[in-house]
Amino acid sequence: MRVATFLAAAGSMLLFMPLAHAQRVPEAPPSPEQFDAGADLFRHICSHCHGPRMVNPGNGSFDLRKFPHDDRARFFNSVRNGKNSMPPWKDVLHPDEIEAVWAYIRTGGVSPEQPPLTVCLQANDPPLSFRGGENPGGFDLALSRIIAERLGRTLQVQWFVSRDDPDSNLTRDAKALLSDGRCELLAEFPLTAGSLEPPHSPAAKLPPFDGAKPDDRNRWVPIGELAATDPYRLDTLTVILSTRHADRPIGRLSDLNGMRVGVQIATLADAIAMQYGDGKLIEHVVHLPDSRDLFEKLCNGDLDAAFVDTRAYDAWTSRHGSDGLAPSGYTHSLGFNMGFVALASHRPLVNQVDAVLSDLKAHDAIAPLAANSGLSFIPPRSPAVLADIHPAELGGD
């Protein structure tokens, strides 16, 4: 009897097992129309508690990014009948609407029809972007991830080198990478009238990039015109003092007179230092090939001050700390609005990115993103595309 009873019970269990498994069988991808409908419903109804694009706002609601993508029955039961603090929605949402929201949830908010968003980032330019082996990071990478997520796409990074190459030109590099289809967007591009002019030559040489083949090293590609997004930050110049001069007030570059001032060769800071006040600082300027050399000499007492890009100081302190260095608080009036660029033929993508950037600015979300990356943040200036720097501007503050 015991054997018979066991077999009967086992048989009963087996009868129900197929039903249980049937509920967890992966579903076919939703149609684009169903996904879009679900995304719209989630944005207008669900995001108030569960956060935009399922990013939990920390209010105690369930983190839908962790919801099992194969448990349709659990989702429908929770939505229809309510659970914990969530009220029932069965009298508000039609079954087709719940199905559409489920399509959005089970795909993680990523449209199955959307290819990855490819963005070109500098491989060694902290705190903006760095490849870093298995732990890439930086402000531009974090911002690109948010944009891709908001567009319902995954992010794919094309790493390249431009600033590490003394013969490079970022404008040509950007046009070459984008025109060759290596990426759809390139981050951290100076938005000036000259940099966005139509190409003066029909082709440009590709810069070094991850995945390049031997033939790519000397390959020239036909290039197209660029289109820029709205800017997301301002790139500025500052003065960093050695701690021996930490109390010296620097309101103008003329306050550096008599001090040994380091600048990096062939940079905007170099041009300003040599032209400032009709050559007032020339006798005191020390030229060095790399910004890291400037900070080392400041720390060692071989320099009194350095006139540098603010993000160069951020890069140094993120790796070495600020011992031996004292920010002066001075910011030069010249700077560059930085943004993304795409080919002019990708204007719809530029418009989509602008919408995301506008929302991030409206919610003051860019400054905290910069702070988390160790980047000093200054909001962009108006107009979005600044005029090219005139030589006469190099002589002032």
C-alpha positions in Angstrom: 0.0 0.0 0.0 2.8 2.4 0.8 4.4 1.8 -2.6 1.1 2.3 -4.4 0.4 5.4 -2.4 3.8 6.8 -3.2 3.4 6.1 -6.9 0.0 7.7 -7.0 1.3 10.8 -5.2 4.3 11.0 -7.5 2.0 10.6 -10.5 -0.1 13.5 -9.3 3.0 15.7 -8.9 4.2 14.8 -12.4 0.8 15.8 -13.9 1.3 19.4 -12.5 5.0 19.7 -13.3 4.5 20.4 -17.0 2.1 23.2 -16.2 4.5 24.8 -13.8 7.3 24.7 -16.3 5.1 25.9 -19.1 4.6 29.2 -17.2 8.4 29.7 -17.1 9.2 28.9 -20.8 11.0 32.0 -22.3 8.6 33.9 -24.6 9.2 35.2 -28.1 10.5 38.8 -28.3 7.6 41.3 -28.4 6.8 43.2 -31.5 8.2 46.8 -31.7 4.6 48.1 -31.5 3.9 46.2 -28.3 7.3 47.2 -26.7 6.7 50.9 -27.5 3.1 50.7 -26.1 4.5 49.1 -22.9 7.3 51.7 -22.6 4.7 54.5 -22.9 2.4 52.9 -20.3 5.3 52.4 -17.9 6.5 56.0 -18.3 3.0 57.4 -17.6 1.8 55.0 -14.9 4.5 52.9 -13.4 7.5 55.1 -13.3 6.0 57.3 -10.6 6.8 54.5 -8.1 9.2 52.3 -9.9 11.4 55.0 -11.3 12.2 56.1 -14.9 13.3 53.1 -17.0 12.9 50.9 -13.9 15.7 52.6 -12.0 14.4 52.3 -8.5 14.1 55.7 -6.8 14.7 54.2 -3.3 11.1 54.6 -2.1 10.6 51.0 -1.1 9.0 49.9 -4.3 10.1 46.6 -6.0 13.2 47.0 -8.2 11.7 45.8 -11.5 15.2 45.4 -13.0 15.4 42.3 -10.8 12.1 40.8 -11.8 12.4 37.3 -13.4 11.9 37.8 -17.2 10.3 34.3 -17.5 7.7 34.6 -14.7 4.7 36.0 -16.6 2.2 34.5 -14.2 3.7 36.2 -11.1 3.8 39.6 -12.9 0.2 39.4 -14.1 -1.0 38.3 -10.6 0.8 41.2 -8.9 -0.4 43.8 -11.3 -4.0 42.6 -11.5 -4.5 41.9 -7.8 -1.9 44.2 -6.2 0.9 43.3 -3.8 2.2 45.0 -0.7 1.8 48.7 -1.2 0.8 48.5 -4.9 -2.9 48.6 -5.5 -4.7 46.3 -7.9 -4.8 47.5 -11.5 -7.3 45.0 -13.0 -10.1 47.6 -13.1 -7.8 50.2 -14.7 -5.6 48.4 -17.2 -6.9 46.3 -20.0 -5.3 42.8 -20.3 -3.6 43.9 -23.5 -2.1 46.9 -21.7 -0.8 44.7 -18.9 0.6 42.4 -21.6 2.4 45.4 -23.2 3.9 46.5 -19.8 5.1 42.9 -19.3 6.7 43.1 -22.8 8.6 46.2 -21.6 9.6 44.6 -18.2 10.7 41.2 -19.5 13.1 42.8 -22.1 14.7 44.9 -19.4 13.4 48.1 -21.2 15.6 47.3 -24.2 13.8 47.1 -27.5 14.6 43.8 -29.2 14.7 45.7 -32.5 17.2 48.3 -31.4 20.9 47.6 -32.1 23.5 48.7 -29.6 24.4 52.3 -29.4 28.1 52.6 -30.4 30.1 55.4 -28.9 33.7 56.3 -29.5 35.6 57.1 -26.2 39.2 58.0 -25.5 41.0 54.9 -24.1 43.2 56.8 -21.7 41.7 60.1 -20.7 40.7 59.9 -17.0 38.5 61.1 -15.4 36.6 61.4 -18.7 37.0 57.9 -20.0 39.5 55.1 -19.6 39.5 51.5 -20.7 41.0 50.1 -17.5 41.0 46.4 -18.4 37.9 44.8 -16.9 36.9 48.0 -15.1 36.4 50.8 -17.6 35.1 54.0 -16.2 35.0 57.8 -16.4 32.4 60.5 -16.7 31.8 60.1 -20.5 31.3 56.4 -20.1 28.7 56.9 -17.3 26.9 59.5 -19.4 26.9 57.3 -22.5 25.4 54.5 -20.5 22.6 56.7 -19.3 21.9 57.9 -22.8 21.9 54.4 -24.2 19.5 53.2 -21.5 17.2 56.1 -22.0 17.1 55.3 -25.7 16.2 51.6 -25.0 19.6 50.4 -26.3 22.6 48.7 -24.9 25.9 50.5 -25.0 28.9 49.4 -27.1 32.1 51.3 -26.7 34.7 51.8 -29.4 37.9 52.7 -27.6 40.4 54.9 -29.5 43.5 57.0 -28.9 43.8 60.6 -29.9 45.3 62.8 -27.2 48.1 60.2 -26.6 49.2 60.7 -30.2 51.1 64.0 -30.7 50.4 64.1 -34.4 46.6 63.6 -34.0 43.8 66.1 -34.5 40.5 65.3 -32.8 38.4 66.8 -35.4 39.9 64.7 -38.2 39.9 61.6 -35.9 36.2 62.1 -35.1 35.2 62.4 -38.8 37.3 59.4 -39.7 35.9 57.1 -37.0 32.3 58.2 -37.5 32.5 58.0 -41.3 34.1 54.6 -41.2 31.1 53.3 -39.1 33.2 52.6 -36.0 30.6 54.4 -33.9 27.5 56.5 -34.1 28.5 59.1 -31.5 31.9 60.4 -30.3 32.0 62.0 -26.9 34.0 64.9 -25.5 34.2 67.0 -28.7 34.9 70.7 -28.5 31.9 72.5 -30.0 33.4 75.4 -31.9 32.5 76.9 -35.2 35.8 75.8 -36.7 35.7 72.2 -35.5 32.2 71.8 -37.0 32.9 73.2 -40.4 32.4 71.0 -43.4 35.5 69.0 -44.2 38.3 70.9 -45.9 39.7 67.6 -47.3 37.8 64.6 -48.7 39.5 62.0 -46.5 41.2 61.5 -43.1 43.4 58.9 -41.5 42.0 56.6 -38.9 43.4 57.0 -35.4 44.5 53.9 -33.4 41.4 52.0 -32.2 40.6 48.7 -30.5 40.1 45.9 -33.0 42.1 47.7 -35.7 43.7 45.4 -38.3 47.1 46.0 -39.8 45.6 47.6 -42.9 43.7 50.1 -40.7 46.9 51.7 -39.4 47.5 53.6 -42.6 44.0 53.6 -44.0 42.4 56.9 -45.1 38.6 57.0 -45.3 36.2 59.4 -47.1 34.8 61.7 -44.4 31.4 63.5 -43.9 30.1 66.5 -42.1 29.5 66.5 -38.4 26.4 67.4 -36.4 26.7 68.2 -32.7 24.5 67.6 -29.7 23.8 70.2 -27.1 26.8 70.6 -24.8 26.9 68.9 -21.4 29.9 70.6 -19.7 32.5 73.4 -20.1 36.2 72.5 -20.3 38.2 75.2 -18.5 41.8 76.3 -17.5 42.9 76.9 -13.9 46.0 77.6 -11.9 47.3 75.1 -9.4 49.8 76.2 -6.8 52.4 74.4 -4.8 51.4 74.2 -1.1 54.3 76.6 -0.3 52.2 79.3 -2.1 48.8 78.1 -1.1 47.9 81.4 0.6 48.8 83.5 -2.4 45.6 85.0 -4.0 45.3 84.4 -7.8 42.6 86.6 -9.3 44.4 87.2 -12.5 47.3 85.6 -14.4 49.3 88.7 -13.6 49.3 87.6 -10.0 51.7 84.8 -11.1 54.4 87.4 -12.0 57.7 86.3 -10.4 56.7 82.7 -9.9 57.9 79.7 -11.9 54.9 78.7 -13.9 54.7 75.4 -15.7 52.6 74.8 -18.8 52.2 71.8 -21.1 53.7 72.3 -24.5 51.4 73.0 -27.5 48.3 73.5 -25.4 45.9 76.5 -25.1 47.4 77.2 -21.7 50.8 77.4 -23.4 49.6 79.9 -26.0 47.9 82.1 -23.3 51.0 82.0 -21.0 53.2 83.2 -23.9 50.8 85.9 -25.1 49.5 87.2 -21.8 50.0 90.9 -21.0 52.3 91.3 -24.0 54.7 88.7 -22.7 54.5 89.6 -19.0 55.0 85.9 -18.0 57.4 84.7 -20.7 60.5 84.8 -18.5 58.9 82.7 -15.8 57.2 80.0 -18.0 58.6 76.5 -17.9 57.5 74.2 -20.7 57.0 70.5 -20.1 55.8 67.8 -22.4 53.1 66.3 -20.2 50.7 67.6 -17.5 51.9 64.8 -15.1 55.4 66.4 -15.2 53.9 69.6 -14.1 52.3 68.1 -11.0 55.4 66.1 -10.1 57.5 69.3 -10.2 54.9 71.2 -8.2 54.9 68.5 -5.5 58.8 68.5 -5.5 59.0 72.2 -5.2 60.6 72.7 -8.7 57.6 74.8 -9.8 55.6 77.4 -7.9 52.4 77.1 -10.1 51.0 75.3 -13.1 48.5 76.7 -15.6 46.6 73.7 -16.8 43.3 72.2 -18.0 41.1 71.6 -14.9 40.5 68.0 -15.9 44.3 67.3 -15.9 44.3 68.3 -12.2 41.3 66.0 -11.7 43.2 63.1 -13.4 46.2 63.6 -11.2 44.3 63.8 -7.9 42.3 60.8 -8.8 45.5 58.7 -9.0 47.9 60.5 -6.6 45.8 62.6 -4.3 46.2 66.3 -3.7 49.2 66.3 -1.4 51.6 69.1 -2.3 49.0 70.9 -4.5 46.7 73.8 -3.8 43.9 74.8 -6.2 43.9 78.6 -6.6 40.2 79.0 -7.5 41.2 80.9 -10.7 39.3 80.0 -13.9 40.3 81.6 -17.2 37.6 83.1 -19.3 38.4 81.0 -22.4 36.9 77.5 -22.5 35.2 74.9 -24.7 31.7 73.6 -24.5 31.9 69.8 -24.8 29.3 67.5 -26.4 28.8 64.5 -28.6 29.1 64.5 -32.4 27.6 62.3 -35.0 27.6 62.4 -38.8 25.1 65.0 -40.1 23.2 62.2 -41.7 22.4 60.9 -38.2 20.5 64.0 -37.2 17.5 62.0 -35.7 20.0 60.4 -33.3 21.4 63.8 -32.3 17.8 65.0 -31.6 17.2 61.9 -29.4 20.4 62.5 -27.4 19.5 66.2 -27.0 16.2 65.2 -25.5 18.0 63.0 -22.9 20.6 65.7 -22.1 17.8 68.2 -21.7 16.0 66.0 -19.2 19.3 65.3 -17.3 20.0 69.1 -17.1 16.4 69.8 -15.9 16.9 67.4 -13.0 20.5 68.5 -12.2 21.7 65.0 -12.9 24.9 65.8 -14.8 26.9 67.5 -11.9 26.5 64.5 -9.6 27.6 62.2 -12.4 30.8 64.3 -12.8 31.4 64.3 -9.1 31.1 60.5 -8.9 33.8 60.3 -11.6 36.1 62.8 -9.9 35.5 65.5 -12.5 35.2 69.2 -11.7 31.9 70.2 -13.3 31.2 73.6 -14.8 27.9 73.9 -16.8 28.2 74.8 -20.5 28.0 78.4 -21.8 25.7 80.0 -24.3 25.7 79.7 -27.2 26.1 76.0 -27.6 28.6 76.3 -30.4 31.2 78.9 -29.4 33.2 81.1 -31.8 36.8 80.2 -32.5 39.3 81.8 -30.2 40.8 85.0 -31.7 44.5 85.6 -31.1 43.8 88.9 -29.4 41.9 86.9 -26.6 45.1 85.1 -25.7 46.5 88.1 -24.0 43.9 88.5 -21.2 42.2 86.7 -18.4 
